[in-house]
Amino acid sequence: MDQASKLRQLVRTRSDCAHAIAVVSGKGGVGKSNIAVNLGISLAERGVRVAVVDLDMGLANADLLLNIQPRYTLAHVLSGVRTVEEVCTTGPFGLAFIPGASGLHGLANLSEFERQSLAQQLRKLDASTDIVLFDCGAGLSRNVITFAQAADRVMVVTTPEPTAVTDAYAVIKSFRSHQHASQISLLVNMVQSPDEAARVYRRISGVAKRFLNYPIADGGYILHDTSVELAVRERRPFVIGYPSCNASACIVAIASGLARTCGERQERGSFFRRLAGLFI
C-alpha cells in the first residue's frame, strides 16, 4: 500500500463521510482564501481526495489564486442551470474546485431556501471526497454561520494585527452564542516568528477560555513570506510556485496534521446531512 492509500485510509477510518472544514475569518485581508487553496493542494498532493468550495459568495477570488477561469460558478447551481458536478473543475494534483461567484450582491446573504438547495447539491461531494474545505466569506453572515455550525471543524484565520485579533475573537464569540458544537482552531497567518504566533494564540484562547468557557485548538501558523505575495501576483499557489519557501513549509506541516486527525470526529456523521438538518 503506497503512502497516498495510507493517508486516504487514515482520513476515512471512522466513517465513509467527507470531513468538512470551514475556513473563516473575522475580517478580510488575512489570507483566508490563500490558505484554503494552498492547504487543499498540499493535501491533494499527498493523495487525499480534497474539494475546495469557494463560499465567499459575492466576493469569490479563489479561482484567481488557482489561475482557473471557470465557465460556471455556484451562481449557476443556485439558479438551477447547472449541477455541482458541472461547475466543478480540476486543479493541481486532482484537487476538486467549486468556484463561487463574484460581484453578485444577492449571493452574500442567501435565503434559507437557497442555502438548503445549495446544501442538497453539495451533498454529492460526500462520496467522492475525503476532506472538503469551505472557503467562507469574511465576517458573520448567515452563510458563514450556517456552514460553520455543520462543519466538523472550523479554522479561524487571523494575523497578529490588533484589528484582526479582535475580529477573530468576535467570530469565536458568535459561534459560542450559536451553541457551536464542532472543534474550533486558530491559525495565525503572516507572523514573523513561531513565538509571535504562540503569543497571539495564547491571547485569544485565554480570553475564550476565561469569558466563554470555550477551548480553542492551536491550528498552526504561517510565517510572513514575500514568496506568497509574488505567487499571488503570478496567480500561482505558493506551494507550487515556491515549494521551498517558509510559508510552504508551514502549510505542509498543517496539512500533515489534518491528514492524521481528520478521522477523529467523524462520529458526528455526514456534514451534509447535518447541514440539511439545520433547515428543518
N, C-alpha and C positions, 0 to 999 in steps of 0.2 A: 504494500500500500504506500503510495507516494505521499509527500508532505501535504499536498493540496487535499487529497482524500481524507487525511487525518484531521485537517482543520475543519473540513465540512462535517465530518462525523462529530467532532468536538462541539461545534456550534449547535448541531441539531440533536444532541444527546437526549435532552429531556422531552422533546416534542417535535412533531413534524411541522410546527408553525414557524413562520418567519419571526425573527426578533426585531422589534421596532424601536428605533432610537430617534427621538425628536431633538433636533439641534436648534436651540433657541438663543435669543439674546435680549437684553433689556433695551438696547439702542443699536442703531445701525453703525457701520464703520468699524466693527470689532473683528471682522474677518470670519464671520459665521459661515457664509456660503463657501468661502475658500477652504475652510476646514472640512466641511461636509464633503466637498468634491474630492479633495486630496485624501481624506480618510477612506472614502469609498474606493478610490483607486488602489490605495495601499492594501486594503482588504481583498479586493478582487485579484490583485497580483499574487496573493498568497493562496488563491484557489477558493476563496469564499464567494458564494453567489450573492452579489450585492446589487441592490437597486437604490439609486438616489432620486428622490422625488422632490422637485422644486415647488414647495408650497408657499413660497413668498409671493402670494397671489397679488398681481398688480405691479410688483416691482421685481420680477424674476430676473436673475442675471447669471445663474449657474451655467447656462449654455455658453455664455461668453468665456467663462473660466475654462470650459472644456473645448472651446473653439468648435462648437457644434451649431449649425444653423438648422434648427428643427422646422420641419414643414408644418407640423401640427403641435398644439400645446394642450394643457389641461382645459383651456377655454373651449376647445373643440369637444372635449369629453363632457364638460358641463352642459354644452348646448345640444348634446346628443348626436353630433355629427360624426364623431369618431369614438372608438373604444380605447381603453388604456393600452391594449396591445398595439393598436395602430399608431399611437403617438410615441410609444417607447422607442428610443434609439439606442444603439450600442456604442459605448465608449471604450476607453483603453482597458485591455485585459478582460473584455467581455462585460464590463460594467453596464448595467441597465440604467438608462437615464430617462426620466419622465419630466419634460420641461414644463415650467409654469408659464404664465402669461405676464407680459409687461405693458404698462401704460393703460390698463383697464381698471378704472377706479372701482367698478362694481364688484370685482373679484376680491378686493381687500377684505370685505366682510360678507361672506356668503350667507345666504339664508339657511335655515335649518334643513329645508328640503334639498338645497344644493349640496350641503355637506353630507347629507345622507346618500344622495345619488353618487357623490364622489367616493364615499366610503365603500359603496357596493362595487364600484368599478375597481378600486384599488385592492379589493379583496382577492382579485385574481392573481395578485403577486404572491399570495401566501404559499402556494405550492411550488413556485419556481425560484424562490429566493431563500437565502439563509438569514440575511440581515437587510432591513430596509432603513435607509437614512432619510428622514424627512427634514429638509431644509426649510424650517418655518420662518415666517416673517418676523422682523424685529418688533418688540413691544408685546402688548397684551390684547390683541384682537381676539374675537371669539374663535376664529380659525385656529389660532395658536393654542388657546386653552383646550379646545376640544381634542385636537390631536395629541397634545401633551398628556391629557388625562388618560388616554387609552394606551399610550406607549409603554413599552416595557421599562424604558429608562429615558430620562431627559438629560441632555447635555447642555448646560447653560454656559455660553461663551462670554467672556469678559476680557478686558485689558486692565492694566494697572491704573489707568486714568480714573480719578475720583468720580467723575460722572458715570463712567461705565460700571464701576463697582457699585455705586448707589442704585443704578438701574437694574443690575443683576440681582441685587438683594430684593428689589421691588418685585421682580418676576418670581423669585422663590417665595416671597411672602404671599403673592397672589395664588400661586399653586397650593400653598398651605391652606388658604382660605377656601379653596375649592375641594378640600379633602383629597388632595392628590395622593395616590397610593404607590406609584412606582418610584424607583430609585432616581434621585437627582444627583448629578455630579457637576462639578465646576471645572471648566477648562480655562486656563488663563493664557491668553494669546499676547504675543508681542512683548514678552518680558526680556529684560536684559540679562537675567541670570536665574538659575533654579531657586536661589534664595528669595529673589523678588516674588517669584511665583508662589513660594511657600507662605510668604507674608500675606499676600492677597487672599490665598485660600484660608489661612487661619483667621483672617479678619472676618470674612463672610461666613464661614462655617461656624465660627464662635458666636457671632451675633444671631445666626439662625438657631443654633442650639439653645442659646440663652433666652431669647424672646419668643421663638416659635416652637421650641422643643422639637426641632426638625433636623435630623442628621443629614449632612451634605457630604457626598463622597468626593475624593480627590480625583478629578478626571484628567490630570496631567497638565502640561504646559507646552507652549510653542515659543521658542526663542525668537527674538526680533532678528530678522534676516533680510538683507537687501535683495537677496535672490527671489524672495516672494514677490516683491514689487516688480522686479524685472519680468518674472513669469506672468504676472497679471497683464502687463503691457504687451507681452508677446502672445497672450491668450493661450498659455500652456500651463497645465497643472504643475506646480513646482516640484512635485515628487517625480515627475517625468523629465522636466526641463533641467532641473538641478538636483538630481537624486542624492548627491553627496553633501548638500548644504545642511546646516544645523536644523533648519525647520523641517526638512525631510526626515532627518533622524528622529526628531520628536514625534512626527506623525507615525512613523514606523513603530515606535515604542507604544504609542496609544493603540494603534491597530492590533498589535500583538496581544495587548492586554484584553481588548474587546473580543478577539477571536477565542481567547481562553475562557472568558467569563460569560459570554452571551447565552450559554445554555442554562445558567443558574436560576433564572427567574421565569422559565417557560411554564412553570406550574400555573401561571395566570391564564394560560390558553392563548388562543389567537387574538392578536391585536385587532384584526379587522372585525372579529365578532364583538369584541369589547366596544370598538368604535361604533358599530351599528347599534349596539345596545344603548348608547347614550341618547339615541333619538327616539327610543320607545317611551 
